[in-house]
C-alpha cells in the first residue's frame, strides 16, 4: 500500500476555482446538447458569473 499523502491547496491554486467552475459549466452546457447528460454543480459554494 502506498504511503498516505496529504495535499493542501495554495492560495494561488484556490484562485483557480472560478476558472475551473466556468470550464465545468461550459462543458455541461455542450455535453447536454449532444448526449442529454447534465452535470450537477449545485454543490459549488462560490458564485460564478460568466460573461
Secondary structure, 3 states (H helix, E strand, C coil): CCCCCCCCCCHHHHCCHHHHHHHHHHHHHHHHHHHCCCCCCCCCCCCCCCC
